[in-house]
Amino acid sequence: MCDNKADNLYVEAEYATSMLGTYTVADSNGAAWGCGEDRTYISHVDVFKMCTGIRGVTRHCEDSVWIKRR
């Protein structure tokens, strides 16, 4: 997850796995180099949504995106 603007807004992805876990991965360093990352080892990501806002003040999330089974 990468945020390339120094605009005081965070960006994060919230996702749910086939093992019924819900997780969040964020770019916590704003526009500085580097990104936030995470992975699943024995499960698959079933659905995710992108969220932005100001930490502790606002949070807006886009509609959830469901991933098709292969």
JOZIJO-V890071 format. One record per helix or strand of 3 or more residues. SS is the DSSP state (helix for helix, strand for strand). FROM is the first residue (numbers start at 1). LEN is the number of residues. If there is no record, write none. Layout:
# JOZIJO-V890071
ss->SS from->FROM len->LEN
ss->SS from->FROM len->LEN
This chain:
# JOZIJO-V890071
ss->strand from->10 len->8
ss->strand from->22 len->5
ss->strand from->45 len->9
